[in-house]
């Protein structure tokens, strides 16, 4: 059973990467650029904490609210998402705060207009790794979806507080980055990695189906309950030129958030169906149910937590200059919607 699931997860990685790349290429080839009168293009990830995006897509909320045709592209990591936003392949979408902050601080044109989830980072270790706490990670290895990604910074800043550093900083903890969450399963099964800072549901999958140890629970991770795991991003130009379209999309998002709060079972089924459509892998119901308890679907965005994460990223030398997030967040439209 474990061997089968590892192979399935590896297939999931290939499928997810291929889907995003193929859709991006098709969009560019067809001349479908950001702000196009023909379509409104939304990006998202096939992860559980993107439930609001997935529900909004699968339930047709975006098509119902947005006054122009809507198209969707799924992404395997934040770097690909940011590239798509930068090149106009997508107009708005759901992404982790790390890639968005890094892009903003490198003078990228991006603005956050809302949030979609908090939490959803779980730090786990391979069953036979000997790691049951962060103190045990000296001389070990860990993986994250990206170098300097949200989960990477959350783990490394906690290690630094214990006097441990990654090999990137000359320390003795080896870091492997750009590991698609689905492929973490295979890496654990094959003994290629000792630990992972994983987004949900992949962290819980490792625990429930592959006997991984929970090293740090989601609400004990750095800024765990306040840091948005998913934010809604667009470009300042698109927001300025298309405020009505952004408002329509955020109304669809607000409906999706409300749906997830009132319909847990159907939400999990909807997410699982989409993951299966993209990867031909269906996650066990118990995995999704337990992972759901390690996150909060919400539109509320804590700007101070974003600044705290950025400060930690600077301390870890992922950034060259002290971060200033002034002008990075504009939730005025969504605030008005949720106040109605």
NORCORKA-V833020 format. One record per residue. N is the residue number from 1. RES is the residue in one small letter. SS is DSSP state (A for helix, B for strand, O for the rest). PSI is psi in whole degrees, -180 to 180 (999 if undefined). Layout:
N|RES|SS|PSI + N|RES|SS|PSI
This chain:
1|x|O|-47 + 2|x|A|-42 + 3|x|A|-40 + 4|x|A|-43 + 5|x|A|-33 + 6|x|A|-42 + 7|x|A|-39 + 8|x|A|-39 + 9|x|A|-38 + 10|x|A|-40 + 11|x|A|-34 + 12|x|A|-41 + 13|x|A|-49 + 14|x|A|-41 + 15|x|A|-46 + 16|x|A|-45 + 17|x|A|-45 + 18|x|A|-39 + 19|x|A|-49 + 20|x|A|-46 + 21|x|A|-42 + 22|x|A|-42 + 23|x|A|-39 + 24|x|A|-44 + 25|x|A|-41 + 26|x|A|-40 + 27|x|A|-42 + 28|x|A|-39 + 29|x|A|-33 + 30|x|O|-1 + 31|x|O|19 + 32|x|O|95 + 33|x|O|163 + 34|x|O|141 + 35|x|O|5 + 36|x|O|142 + 37|x|O|-18 + 38|x|O|-44 + 39|x|B|156 + 40|x|B|120 + 41|x|B|125 + 42|x|B|135 + 43|x|B|151 + 44|x|B|172 + 45|x|O|148 + 46|x|O|56 + 47|x|O|157 + 48|x|A|-37 + 49|x|A|-1 + 50|x|A|24 + 51|x|A|-39 + 52|x|A|-42 + 53|x|A|-44 + 54|x|A|-43 + 55|x|A|-43 + 56|x|A|-37 + 57|x|A|-53 + 58|x|A|-31 + 59|x|O|-5 + 60|x|O|15 + 61|x|A|-41 + 62|x|A|-42 + 63|x|A|-35 + 64|x|A|-35 + 65|x|A|-36 + 66|x|O|133 + 67|x|O|19 + 68|x|O|161 + 69|x|B|141 + 70|x|B|136 + 71|x|B|153 + 72|x|B|145 + 73|x|B|131 + 74|x|B|149 + 75|x|O|147 + 76|x|O|-19 + 77|x|O|166 + 78|x|A|-32 + 79|x|A|-43 + 80|x|A|-38 + 81|x|A|-49 + 82|x|A|-39 + 83|x|A|-41 + 84|x|A|-39 + 85|x|A|-42 + 86|x|A|-37 + 87|x|O|0 + 88|x|O|11 + 89|x|O|-35 + 90|x|O|157 + 91|x|O|-30 + 92|x|B|154 + 93|x|B|-178 + 94|x|B|129 + 95|x|B|162 + 96|x|O|153 + 97|x|A|-30 + 98|x|A|-58 + 99|x|A|-36 + 100|x|A|-45 + 101|x|A|-45 + 102|x|A|-41 + 103|x|A|-44 + 104|x|A|-44 + 105|x|A|-15 + 106|x|O|22 + 107|x|O|23 + 108|x|O|150 + 109|x|O|98 + 110|x|O|145 + 111|x|B|140 + 112|x|B|129 + 113|x|B|2 + 114|x|B|-179 + 115|x|B|166 + 116|x|B|-22 + 117|x|B|153 + 118|x|B|157 + 119|x|B|-141 + 120|x|O|17 + 121|x|B|126 + 122|x|B|130 + 123|x|B|120 + 124|x|B|163 + 125|x|B|155 + 126|x|O|144 + 127|x|O|-45 + 128|x|O|20 + 129|x|O|-20 + 130|x|O|5 + 131|x|O|114 + 132|x|O|-8 + 133|x|O|165 + 134|x|A|-30 + 135|x|A|-23 + 136|x|A|-2 + 137|x|A|-3 + 138|x|O|128 + 139|x|O|8 + 140|x|O|-173 + 141|x|B|150 + 142|x|B|160 + 143|x|B|155 + 144|x|O|163 + 145|x|O|-25 + 146|x|O|159 + 147|x|O|115 + 148|x|O|12 + 149|x|O|173 + 150|x|A|-51 + 151|x|A|-36 + 152|x|A|-49 + 153|x|A|-42 + 154|x|A|-43 + 155|x|A|-47 + 156|x|A|-33 + 157|x|A|-32 + 158|x|A|-38 + 159|x|A|-42 + 160|x|A|-38 + 161|x|A|-21 + 162|x|O|4 + 163|x|O|15 + 164|x|O|144 + 165|x|O|156 + 166|x|B|164 + 167|x|A|-21 + 168|x|A|-31 + 169|x|A|13 + 170|x|O|9 + 171|x|O|-174 + 172|x|O|10 + 173|x|B|115 + 174|x|B|132 + 175|x|B|128 + 176|x|B|120 + 177|x|O|176 + 178|x|O|43 + 179|x|O|110 + 180|x|O|134 + 181|x|A|-37 + 182|x|A|-33 + 183|x|A|-10 + 184|x|A|-32 + 185|x|A|-51 + 186|x|A|-38 + 187|x|A|-38 + 188|x|A|-45 + 189|x|A|-36 + 190|x|O|3 + 191|x|O|24 + 192|x|O|-15 + 193|x|O|150 + 194|x|O|-35 + 195|x|B|169 + 196|x|B|145 + 197|x|B|103 + 198|x|B|142 + 199|x|B|161 + 200|x|O|146 + 201|x|O|9 + 202|x|A|-33 + 203|x|A|-47 + 204|x|A|-34 + 205|x|A|-44 + 206|x|A|-36 + 207|x|A|-49 + 208|x|A|-38 + 209|x|A|-16 + 210|x|A|18 + 211|x|O|28 + 212|x|O|154 + 213|x|B|139 + 214|x|B|115 + 215|x|B|-46 + 216|x|B|124 + 217|x|O|160 + 218|x|A|-38 + 219|x|A|-2 + 220|x|A|-5 + 221|x|O|153 + 222|x|O|120 + 223|x|O|26 + 224|x|O|-50 + 225|x|O|-19 + 226|x|O|-28 + 227|x|O|125 + 228|x|B|130 + 229|x|B|-21 + 230|x|B|128 + 231|x|B|163 + 232|x|B|122 + 233|x|B|148 + 234|x|B|-172 + 235|x|O|150 + 236|x|A|-37 + 237|x|A|-46 + 238|x|A|-40 + 239|x|A|-42 + 240|x|A|-39 + 241|x|A|-20 + 242|x|O|53 + 243|x|A|-33 + 244|x|A|-41 + 245|x|A|-42 + 246|x|A|-42 + 247|x|A|-42 + 248|x|A|-44 + 249|x|A|-39 + 250|x|A|-28 + 251|x|A|-41 + 252|x|A|-43 + 253|x|A|-45 + 254|x|A|-40 + 255|x|A|-41 + 256|x|A|-41 + 257|x|A|-44 + 258|x|A|-40 + 259|x|A|-44 + 260|x|A|-33 + 261|x|A|-30 + 262|x|A|-13 + 263|x|O|69 + 264|x|A|-50 + 265|x|A|-45 + 266|x|A|-35 + 267|x|A|-47 + 268|x|A|-38 + 269|x|A|-40 + 270|x|A|-44 + 271|x|A|-44 + 272|x|A|-39 + 273|x|A|-42 + 274|x|A|-42 + 275|x|A|-40 + 276|x|A|-43 + 277|x|A|-36 + 278|x|A|-32 + 279|x|A|-8 + 280|x|O|25 + 281|x|O|126 + 282|x|O|126 + 283|x|O|143 + 284|x|O|142 + 285|x|A|-39 + 286|x|A|-32 + 287|x|A|-48 + 288|x|A|-41 + 289|x|A|-43 + 290|x|A|-37 + 291|x|A|-35 + 292|x|A|-28 + 293|x|O|-6 + 294|x|O|26 + 295|x|B|166 + 296|x|B|119 + 297|x|B|122 + 298|x|O|156 + 299|x|O|-8 + 300|x|O|129 + 301|x|O|122 + 302|x|O|100 + 303|x|A|-33 + 304|x|A|-32 + 305|x|A|-37 + 306|x|A|-42 + 307|x|A|-39 + 308|x|A|-40 + 309|x|A|-42 + 310|x|A|-40 + 311|x|A|-40 + 312|x|A|-39 + 313|x|A|-38 + 314|x|A|-42 + 315|x|A|-32 + 316|x|O|4 + 317|x|O|24 + 318|x|O|-17 + 319|x|O|147 + 320|x|O|-28 + 321|x|O|154 + 322|x|O|132 + 323|x|O|135 + 324|x|O|113 + 325|x|O|20 + 326|x|O|126 + 327|x|O|0 + 328|x|O|-29 + 329|x|B|132 + 330|x|O|91 + 331|x|O|19 + 332|x|A|-40 + 333|x|A|-48 + 334|x|A|-36 + 335|x|A|-42 + 336|x|A|-39 + 337|x|A|-47 + 338|x|A|-21 + 339|x|A|-13 + 340|x|O|999
